[in-house]
Amino acid sequence: MKKESYFILLIFIVSIGCYNPDEVYYGDGGINLRIINNTENTYTGKQSLYIGAVKNNKFYITDSISSNDIIQPQETTPIKGIQDWRPNTIKVKNISNKGVFLFIISNREQLFFKPFDFPKPPLDGSSLRVYIEEDGLIDPNGTIKQDYEIIK
């Protein structure tokens, strides 16, 4: 019985040592991205989603993920390569309390969207959406600043 108690205590101590109070933990899932293509165009090639900090009119990229999914005309496409993505938001917080996403589609059009603030960014299980319209990429939550200088 005594050995079992020591083993349970050891597991508890190890699990506490792995806990990082500054890290953002995800519950049921990470970030998902859906592209709603309201055009007659098909987009093939690399699409990229970036997360980063905004400071002094500059966007500091802290994490990214890419996919080569085909975006069909007049369809909603869940970007499979960007499902349940769990970016490290602590990198954003280390630069600024403000963050934003950047989506770049295969034709090199880009859109800054879904701004967020710390202390608790609303990213747990978030479903991000970007609309492709005839006049470009649209953020369904409203237009935000689009001319940040991008710092890699």
BAROTOR-148208 format. One record per atom (N, C-alpha, C): residue number from 1; atom name; y, x, z. Coordinates in steps of 0.1 Angstrom, whole numbers. Atoms other than C-alpha are relative to their C-alpha. Layout:
REM residues N
+-----+----+-------+-------+-------+
:   i : at :     Y :     X :     Z :
+-----+----+-------+-------+-------+
: NUM : CA :     Y :     X :     Z :
...
+-----+----+-------+-------+-------+
***
This chain:
REM residues 152
+-----+----+-------+-------+-------+
:   i : at :     Y :     X :     Z :
+-----+----+-------+-------+-------+
:   1 :  N :   -12 :     8 :     0 :
:   1 : CA :     0 :     0 :     0 :
:   1 :  C :    12 :     9 :     0 :
:   2 :  N :   -12 :    -8 :    -1 :
:   2 : CA :    24 :    28 :     8 :
:   2 :  C :     3 :     7 :   -13 :
:   3 :  N :    -2 :    -6 :    13 :
:   3 : CA :    19 :    45 :   -26 :
:   3 :  C :     7 :   -10 :   -10 :
:   4 :  N :    -6 :    10 :     9 :
:   4 : CA :    28 :    12 :   -44 :
:   4 :  C :    15 :    -2 :     4 :
:   5 :  N :   -14 :     1 :    -4 :
:   5 : CA :    60 :     9 :   -24 :
:   5 :  C :     9 :    12 :    -5 :
:   6 :  N :    -7 :   -11 :     6 :
:   6 : CA :    70 :    44 :   -34 :
:   6 :  C :     2 :    -1 :   -15 :
:   7 :  N :    -1 :     1 :    14 :
:   7 : CA :    63 :    37 :   -70 :
:   7 :  C :    10 :   -11 :    -4 :
:   8 :  N :   -10 :    10 :     3 :
:   8 : CA :    84 :     5 :   -70 :
:   8 :  C :    14 :     5 :     3 :
:   9 :  N :   -13 :    -6 :    -3 :
:   9 : CA :   112 :    24 :   -53 :
:   9 :  C :     4 :    10 :   -10 :
:  10 :  N :    -3 :    -9 :    10 :
:  10 : CA :   110 :    51 :   -79 :
:  10 :  C :     5 :    -7 :   -13 :
:  11 :  N :    -4 :     7 :    12 :
:  11 : CA :   112 :    26 :  -108 :
:  11 :  C :    14 :    -6 :     3 :
:  12 :  N :   -13 :     6 :    -3 :
:  12 : CA :   142 :     9 :   -91 :
:  12 :  C :    11 :    11 :    -1 :
:  13 :  N :    -9 :   -11 :     1 :
:  13 : CA :   160 :    43 :   -87 :
:  13 :  C :     3 :     4 :   -14 :
:  14 :  N :    -1 :    -4 :    14 :
:  14 : CA :   154 :    52 :  -123 :
:  14 :  C :     8 :   -10 :    -8 :
:  15 :  N :    -8 :    10 :     7 :
:  15 : CA :   167 :    19 :  -135 :
:  15 :  C :    14 :    -1 :     4 :
:  16 :  N :   -14 :    -1 :    -4 :
:  16 : CA :   199 :    22 :  -115 :
:  16 :  C :     6 :    12 :    -6 :
:  17 :  N :    -6 :   -12 :     7 :
:  17 : CA :   204 :    57 :  -129 :
:  17 :  C :     3 :    -2 :   -14 :
:  18 :  N :    -3 :     3 :    14 :
:  18 : CA :   203 :    43 :  -164 :
:  18 :  C :    11 :   -10 :    -3 :
:  19 :  N :   -10 :    10 :     2 :
:  19 : CA :   229 :    17 :  -158 :
:  19 :  C :    14 :     6 :    -2 :
:  20 :  N :   -13 :    -5 :     3 :
:  20 : CA :   263 :    23 :  -173 :
:  20 :  C :    10 :   -12 :     2 :
:  21 :  N :    -9 :    12 :    -3 :
:  21 : CA :   290 :    -1 :  -158 :
:  21 :  C :    11 :    -1 :   -11 :
:  22 :  N :   -10 :     1 :    10 :
:  22 : CA :   314 :     7 :  -187 :
:  22 :  C :    -6 :    -5 :   -13 :
:  23 :  N :     5 :     4 :    13 :
:  23 : CA :   290 :    -2 :  -215 :
:  23 :  C :    -1 :   -15 :    -1 :
:  24 :  N :     1 :    14 :     2 :
:  24 : CA :   291 :   -36 :  -231 :
:  24 :  C :   -15 :    -3 :    -4 :
:  25 :  N :    13 :     4 :     2 :
:  25 : CA :   257 :   -52 :  -229 :
:  25 :  C :    -1 :   -13 :    -8 :
:  26 :  N :     2 :    11 :     8 :
:  26 : CA :   244 :   -77 :  -254 :
:  26 :  C :   -11 :    -9 :     5 :
:  27 :  N :    10 :     9 :    -5 :
:  27 : CA :   225 :  -108 :  -243 :
:  27 :  C :   -11 :    -2 :   -11 :
:  28 :  N :    10 :     5 :     9 :
:  28 : CA :   205 :  -126 :  -270 :
:  28 :  C :     1 :     8 :   -14 :
:  29 :  N :    -1 :    -7 :    13 :
:  29 : CA :   217 :  -105 :  -299 :
:  29 :  C :    13 :     7 :    -2 :
:  30 :  N :   -12 :    -7 :     3 :
:  30 : CA :   242 :   -82 :  -314 :
:  30 :  C :     9 :    -8 :   -10 :
:  31 :  N :    -9 :     6 :    10 :
:  31 : CA :   266 :   -89 :  -343 :
:  31 :  C :    -7 :    -3 :   -13 :
:  32 :  N :     5 :     4 :    12 :
:  32 : CA :   257 :  -107 :  -374 :
:  32 :  C :    11 :    -2 :   -10 :
:  33 :  N :   -10 :     1 :    10 :
:  33 : CA :   276 :  -108 :  -407 :
:  33 :  C :    -5 :    -9 :   -11 :
:  34 :  N :     3 :     9 :    11 :
:  34 : CA :   277 :  -136 :  -432 :
:  34 :  C :    12 :     0 :   -10 :
:  35 :  N :   -10 :    -1 :    11 :
:  35 : CA :   295 :  -134 :  -466 :
:  35 :  C :    -1 :   -14 :    -7 :
:  36 :  N :    -1 :    12 :     7 :
:  36 : CA :   306 :  -167 :  -481 :
:  36 :  C :     7 :     3 :   -13 :
:  37 :  N :    -6 :    -3 :    13 :
:  37 : CA :   311 :  -161 :  -518 :
:  37 :  C :     3 :   -12 :    -8 :
:  38 :  N :    -5 :    12 :     7 :
:  38 : CA :   332 :  -188 :  -534 :
:  38 :  C :     5 :     3 :   -14 :
:  39 :  N :    -4 :    -3 :    13 :
:  39 : CA :   335 :  -171 :  -567 :
:  39 :  C :   -13 :     0 :    -9 :
:  40 :  N :    11 :     0 :     9 :
:  40 : CA :   313 :  -168 :  -598 :
:  40 :  C :    -5 :    15 :    -2 :
:  41 :  N :     4 :   -14 :     1 :
:  41 : CA :   309 :  -130 :  -593 :
:  41 :  C :   -12 :     3 :     9 :
:  42 :  N :    11 :    -6 :    -8 :
:  42 : CA :   278 :  -112 :  -581 :
:  42 :  C :     5 :    14 :     5 :
:  43 :  N :    -4 :   -13 :    -6 :
:  43 : CA :   284 :   -82 :  -558 :
:  43 :  C :   -13 :     8 :     3 :
:  44 :  N :    12 :    -9 :    -3 :
:  44 : CA :   258 :   -54 :  -558 :
:  44 :  C :     5 :    13 :     5 :
:  45 :  N :    -5 :   -13 :    -5 :
:  45 : CA :   260 :   -20 :  -542 :
:  45 :  C :     2 :    -1 :    15 :
:  46 :  N :    -2 :    -2 :   -14 :
:  46 : CA :   271 :    -9 :  -508 :
:  46 :  C :    11 :    -8 :     6 :
:  47 :  N :   -10 :     7 :    -8 :
:  47 : CA :   289 :   -32 :  -483 :
:  47 :  C :     0 :     7 :    13 :
:  48 :  N :    -1 :    -7 :   -13 :
:  48 : CA :   301 :   -16 :  -451 :
:  48 :  C :     8 :    -8 :    10 :
:  49 :  N :    -7 :     6 :   -11 :
:  49 : CA :   312 :   -30 :  -418 :
:  49 :  C :     3 :    11 :    10 :
:  50 :  N :    -4 :   -10 :    -9 :
:  50 : CA :   332 :    -8 :  -395 :
:  50 :  C :     6 :    -7 :    13 :
:  51 :  N :    -7 :     4 :   -12 :
:  51 : CA :   344 :   -13 :  -359 :
:  51 :  C :     9 :    12 :     4 :
:  52 :  N :    -9 :   -11 :    -4 :
:  52 : CA :   373 :     7 :  -345 :
:  52 :  C :    11 :    -5 :     9 :
:  53 :  N :   -11 :     2 :    -9 :
:  53 : CA :   403 :    10 :  -323 :
:  53 :  C :    13 :    -1 :    -8 :
:  54 :  N :   -14 :     1 :     6 :
:  54 : CA :   439 :     0 :  -333 :
:  54 :  C :    10 :     6 :    10 :
:  55 :  N :   -10 :    -7 :    -9 :
:  55 : CA :   466 :    23 :  -319 :
:  55 :  C :    11 :     5 :   -10 :
:  56 :  N :   -12 :    -5 :     8 :
:  56 : CA :   501 :    30 :  -334 :
:  56 :  C :    -2 :    -2 :   -15 :
:  57 :  N :     1 :     4 :    14 :
:  57 : CA :   494 :    12 :  -367 :
:  57 :  C :   -11 :     8 :    -7 :
:  58 :  N :    11 :    -8 :     6 :
:  58 : CA :   462 :    33 :  -372 :
:  58 :  C :   -13 :    -7 :     5 :
:  59 :  N :    13 :     6 :    -3 :
:  59 : CA :   426 :    21 :  -373 :
:  59 :  C :    -9 :    12 :     1 :
:  60 :  N :     9 :   -11 :    -2 :
:  60 : CA :   403 :    47 :  -358 :
:  60 :  C :   -15 :    -5 :     0 :
:  61 :  N :    14 :     5 :     2 :
:  61 : CA :   367 :    41 :  -370 :
:  61 :  C :    -8 :     7 :    11 :
:  62 :  N :     8 :    -5 :   -11 :
:  62 : CA :   343 :    44 :  -341 :
:  62 :  C :   -15 :    -2 :    -3 :
:  63 :  N :    14 :     3 :     3 :
:  63 : CA :   311 :    30 :  -356 :
:  63 :  C :    -1 :    -8 :   -13 :
:  64 :  N :     1 :     7 :    13 :
:  64 : CA :   298 :    16 :  -389 :
:  64 :  C :   -15 :    -3 :    -3 :
:  65 :  N :    13 :     3 :     5 :
:  65 : CA :   268 :     1 :  -406 :
:  65 :  C :     2 :    -5 :   -14 :
:  66 :  N :    -1 :     4 :    14 :
:  66 : CA :   261 :    -4 :  -443 :
:  66 :  C :   -13 :    -7 :    -5 :
:  67 :  N :    11 :     7 :     6 :
:  67 : CA :   239 :   -25 :  -465 :
:  67 :  C :     1 :    -1 :   -15 :
:  68 :  N :     0 :     2 :    14 :
:  68 : CA :   229 :   -29 :  -501 :
:  68 :  C :    -4 :   -14 :    -5 :
:  69 :  N :     4 :    13 :     3 :
:  69 : CA :   223 :   -66 :  -500 :
:  69 :  C :     8 :    -5 :   -12 :
:  70 :  N :    -7 :     6 :    11 :
:  70 : CA :   232 :   -86 :  -532 :
:  70 :  C :     7 :   -12 :     4 :
:  71 :  N :    -8 :    12 :    -4 :
:  71 : CA :   259 :  -112 :  -527 :
:  71 :  C :     1 :    -8 :   -13 :
:  72 :  N :     1 :     9 :    12 :
:  72 : CA :   252 :  -140 :  -551 :
:  72 :  C :    13 :    -9 :    -1 :
:  73 :  N :   -11 :     9 :     1 :
:  73 : CA :   279 :  -163 :  -565 :
:  73 :  C :    -3 :   -14 :     6 :
:  74 :  N :     1 :    13 :    -6 :
:  74 : CA :   286 :  -196 :  -547 :
:  74 :  C :   -11 :    -2 :    10 :
:  75 :  N :    10 :     0 :   -11 :
:  75 : CA :   263 :  -187 :  -518 :
:  75 :  C :     5 :     6 :    12 :
:  76 :  N :    -2 :    -7 :   -13 :
:  76 : CA :   264 :  -178 :  -482 :
:  76 :  C :   -11 :     9 :     2 :
:  77 :  N :    10 :   -11 :    -1 :
:  77 : CA :   246 :  -145 :  -477 :
:  77 :  C :     1 :     6 :    14 :
:  78 :  N :     1 :    -8 :   -12 :
:  78 : CA :   235 :  -132 :  -443 :
:  78 :  C :    -3 :    14 :    -4 :
:  79 :  N :     2 :   -14 :     4 :
:  79 : CA :   238 :   -95 :  -448 :
:  79 :  C :   -11 :     6 :     9 :
:  80 :  N :    12 :    -4 :    -8 :
:  80 : CA :   203 :   -84 :  -436 :
:  80 :  C :     2 :    13 :     6 :
:  81 :  N :    -2 :   -13 :    -6 :
:  81 : CA :   213 :   -48 :  -431 :
:  81 :  C :     9 :     1 :    12 :
:  82 :  N :    -9 :     0 :   -11 :
:  82 : CA :   239 :   -59 :  -406 :
:  82 :  C :    -3 :   -11 :    10 :
:  83 :  N :     4 :    10 :    -9 :
:  83 : CA :   220 :   -83 :  -385 :
:  83 :  C :    -4 :     6 :    13 :
:  84 :  N :     2 :    -5 :   -14 :
:  84 : CA :   219 :   -78 :  -347 :
:  84 :  C :     5 :    14 :     2 :
:  85 :  N :    -6 :   -13 :    -2 :
:  85 : CA :   241 :   -47 :  -349 :
:  85 :  C :     6 :     1 :    13 :
:  86 :  N :    -6 :    -2 :   -14 :
:  86 : CA :   251 :   -34 :  -315 :
:  86 :  C :     9 :    13 :     0 :
:  87 :  N :    -9 :   -12 :     0 :
:  87 : CA :   281 :   -10 :  -320 :
:  87 :  C :     3 :     4 :    14 :
:  88 :  N :    -4 :    -5 :   -13 :
:  88 : CA :   292 :    12 :  -291 :
:  88 :  C :    15 :    -3 :     2 :
:  89 :  N :   -14 :     4 :    -2 :
:  89 : CA :   324 :    -5 :  -280 :
:  89 :  C :     7 :     9 :    10 :
:  90 :  N :    -7 :    -9 :   -10 :
:  90 : CA :   331 :    21 :  -253 :
:  90 :  C :     8 :    10 :    -8 :
:  91 :  N :    -8 :    -9 :     9 :
:  91 : CA :   342 :    44 :  -282 :
:  91 :  C :    13 :    -6 :    -3 :
:  92 :  N :   -13 :     7 :     3 :
:  92 : CA :   368 :    18 :  -291 :
:  92 :  C :     9 :     0 :    12 :
:  93 :  N :    -8 :     1 :   -12 :
:  93 : CA :   379 :    14 :  -255 :
:  93 :  C :     6 :    14 :     4 :
:  94 :  N :    -5 :   -14 :    -3 :
:  94 : CA :   383 :    52 :  -251 :
:  94 :  C :    13 :     3 :    -7 :
:  95 :  N :   -12 :    -3 :     8 :
:  95 : CA :   410 :    51 :  -277 :
:  95 :  C :    11 :   -10 :     2 :
:  96 :  N :   -10 :    11 :    -1 :
:  96 : CA :   427 :    17 :  -272 :
:  96 :  C :    -7 :   -12 :     6 :
:  97 :  N :     5 :    13 :    -5 :
:  97 : CA :   423 :   -17 :  -255 :
:  97 :  C :    -1 :   -11 :   -11 :
:  98 :  N :     0 :     9 :    12 :
:  98 : CA :   426 :   -33 :  -290 :
:  98 :  C :   -10 :     5 :   -10 :
:  99 :  N :     9 :    -4 :    10 :
:  99 : CA :   399 :   -33 :  -316 :
:  99 :  C :     0 :   -10 :   -11 :
: 100 :  N :     1 :     9 :    12 :
: 100 : CA :   392 :   -48 :  -350 :
: 100 :  C :   -12 :     4 :    -9 :
: 101 :  N :    11 :    -3 :    10 :
: 101 : CA :   365 :   -50 :  -377 :
: 101 :  C :     7 :     3 :   -14 :
: 102 :  N :    -4 :    -2 :    13 :
: 102 : CA :   369 :   -37 :  -412 :
: 102 :  C :   -12 :    -2 :    -9 :
: 103 :  N :    11 :     3 :    10 :
: 103 : CA :   347 :   -50 :  -441 :
: 103 :  C :     4 :     6 :   -13 :
: 104 :  N :    -3 :    -5 :    14 :
: 104 : CA :   346 :   -31 :  -474 :
: 104 :  C :   -12 :    -4 :    -9 :
: 105 :  N :    10 :     5 :     9 :
: 105 : CA :   327 :   -48 :  -502 :
: 105 :  C :    -2 :    10 :   -11 :
: 106 :  N :     5 :   -10 :    10 :
: 106 : CA :   310 :   -30 :  -531 :
: 106 :  C :    11 :     3 :   -11 :
: 107 :  N :   -10 :    -3 :    10 :
: 107 : CA :   341 :   -33 :  -554 :
: 107 :  C :    12 :     7 :     6 :
: 108 :  N :    -9 :    -8 :    -8 :
: 108 : CA :   361 :   -14 :  -527 :
: 108 :  C :    12 :    -9 :     6 :
: 109 :  N :   -10 :     8 :    -7 :
: 109 : CA :   382 :   -44 :  -516 :
: 109 :  C :    -4 :     1 :    15 :
: 110 :  N :     2 :    -1 :   -14 :
: 110 : CA :   387 :   -43 :  -479 :
: 110 :  C :     7 :   -11 :     8 :
: 111 :  N :    -6 :    10 :    -8 :
: 111 : CA :   395 :   -67 :  -451 :
: 111 :  C :    -1 :     4 :    15 :
: 112 :  N :     0 :    -2 :   -14 :
: 112 : CA :   405 :   -61 :  -415 :
: 112 :  C :     0 :   -15 :     6 :
: 113 :  N :     2 :    13 :    -5 :
: 113 : CA :   394 :   -91 :  -394 :
: 113 :  C :    -6 :     0 :    14 :
: 114 :  N :     6 :     2 :   -13 :
: 114 : CA :   382 :  -104 :  -360 :
: 114 :  C :     6 :    10 :    10 :
: 115 :  N :    -5 :    -9 :   -10 :
: 115 : CA :   406 :   -86 :  -337 :
: 115 :  C :    -5 :    -4 :    14 :
: 116 :  N :     5 :     3 :   -13 :
: 116 : CA :   395 :   -83 :  -301 :
: 116 :  C :     7 :    10 :    10 :
: 117 :  N :    -6 :    -8 :   -11 :
: 117 : CA :   408 :   -70 :  -268 :
: 117 :  C :   -10 :     3 :    11 :
: 118 :  N :     8 :    -3 :   -12 :
: 118 : CA :   393 :   -54 :  -237 :
: 118 :  C :     8 :    -6 :    11 :
: 119 :  N :    12 :    -6 :    -6 :
: 119 : CA :   383 :   -57 :  -209 :
: 119 :  C :   -13 :    -5 :    -5 :
: 120 :  N :    13 :     5 :     4 :
: 120 : CA :   356 :   -79 :  -224 :
: 120 :  C :     1 :    -5 :   -15 :
: 121 :  N :     0 :     5 :    14 :
: 121 : CA :   354 :   -81 :  -262 :
: 121 :  C :   -11 :   -10 :    -3 :
: 122 :  N :    10 :    11 :     2 :
: 122 : CA :   337 :  -113 :  -274 :
: 122 :  C :   -10 :     3 :   -11 :
: 123 :  N :     9 :    -4 :    11 :
: 123 : CA :   309 :   -96 :  -294 :
: 123 :  C :   -14 :    -4 :     2 :
: 124 :  N :    14 :     3 :    -3 :
: 124 : CA :   277 :  -107 :  -277 :
: 124 :  C :    -4 :   -12 :    -8 :
: 125 :  N :     6 :    10 :     8 :
: 125 : CA :   258 :  -126 :  -303 :
: 125 :  C :    10 :    -6 :   -10 :
: 126 :  N :   -10 :     5 :     9 :
: 126 : CA :   289 :  -129 :  -325 :
: 126 :  C :    -5 :    -1 :   -15 :
: 127 :  N :     3 :     2 :    14 :
: 127 : CA :   285 :  -143 :  -360 :
: 127 :  C :    13 :     2 :    -8 :
: 128 :  N :   -12 :    -3 :     8 :
: 128 : CA :   312 :  -127 :  -382 :
: 128 :  C :    -2 :    -6 :   -14 :
: 129 :  N :     0 :     6 :    14 :
: 129 : CA :   322 :  -144 :  -415 :
: 129 :  C :    11 :     6 :    -8 :
: 130 :  N :   -10 :    -4 :    10 :
: 130 : CA :   341 :  -131 :  -445 :
: 130 :  C :    -2 :    -9 :   -12 :
: 131 :  N :     0 :     8 :    12 :
: 131 : CA :   350 :  -153 :  -474 :
: 131 :  C :     5 :     8 :   -12 :
: 132 :  N :    -4 :    -6 :    13 :
: 132 : CA :   352 :  -140 :  -510 :
: 132 :  C :     6 :   -12 :    -8 :
: 133 :  N :    -7 :    10 :     8 :
: 133 : CA :   378 :  -161 :  -529 :
: 133 :  C :     5 :     7 :   -12 :
: 134 :  N :    -5 :    -6 :    12 :
: 134 : CA :   392 :  -156 :  -563 :
: 134 :  C :    12 :    10 :     2 :
: 135 :  N :   -11 :    -9 :    -3 :
: 135 : CA :   423 :  -140 :  -547 :
: 135 :  C :    -3 :    11 :    10 :
: 136 :  N :     4 :   -11 :    -8 :
: 136 : CA :   403 :  -116 :  -526 :
: 136 :  C :    -8 :    -4 :    13 :
: 137 :  N :     7 :     2 :   -12 :
: 137 : CA :   386 :  -113 :  -492 :
: 137 :  C :     9 :    -8 :    10 :
: 138 :  N :    -8 :     8 :    -9 :
: 138 : CA :   397 :  -139 :  -466 :
: 138 :  C :    -7 :     0 :    14 :
: 139 :  N :     5 :     1 :   -13 :
: 139 : CA :   393 :  -139 :  -428 :
: 139 :  C :     1 :   -15 :     4 :
: 140 :  N :    -1 :    14 :    -3 :
: 140 : CA :   384 :  -175 :  -417 :
: 140 :  C :     8 :    -3 :    12 :
: 141 :  N :    -7 :     2 :   -12 :
: 141 : CA :   401 :  -170 :  -384 :
: 141 :  C :    15 :     2 :    -1 :
: 142 :  N :   -14 :    -2 :     2 :
: 142 : CA :   435 :  -163 :  -399 :
: 142 :  C :     3 :    14 :    -4 :
: 143 :  N :    -4 :   -13 :     6 :
: 143 : CA :   453 :  -134 :  -416 :
: 143 :  C :     6 :     9 :    11 :
: 144 :  N :    -5 :   -10 :    -9 :
: 144 : CA :   459 :  -103 :  -396 :
: 144 :  C :     6 :    12 :    -8 :
: 145 :  N :    -6 :   -12 :     7 :
: 145 : CA :   477 :   -70 :  -404 :
: 145 :  C :   -11 :     7 :    -9 :
: 146 :  N :     9 :    -6 :     9 :
: 146 : CA :   460 :   -54 :  -434 :
: 146 :  C :     3 :    14 :    -5 :
: 147 :  N :    -4 :   -13 :     5 :
: 147 : CA :   478 :   -21 :  -439 :
: 147 :  C :    -1 :    11 :    11 :
: 148 :  N :     2 :   -10 :   -10 :
: 148 : CA :   465 :     0 :  -410 :
: 148 :  C :    -4 :    13 :    -8 :
: 149 :  N :     5 :   -13 :     5 :
: 149 : CA :   461 :    37 :  -418 :
: 149 :  C :   -14 :     2 :     6 :
: 150 :  N :    14 :    -1 :    -5 :
: 150 : CA :   423 :    44 :  -416 :
: 150 :  C :    -2 :    15 :     3 :
: 151 :  N :     3 :   -13 :    -5 :
: 151 : CA :   413 :    74 :  -395 :
: 151 :  C :   -15 :     1 :     2 :
: 152 :  N :    15 :    -2 :    -1 :
: 152 : CA :   377 :    86 :  -398 :
: 152 :  C :    -3 :    10 :    11 :
+-----+----+-------+-------+-------+
***
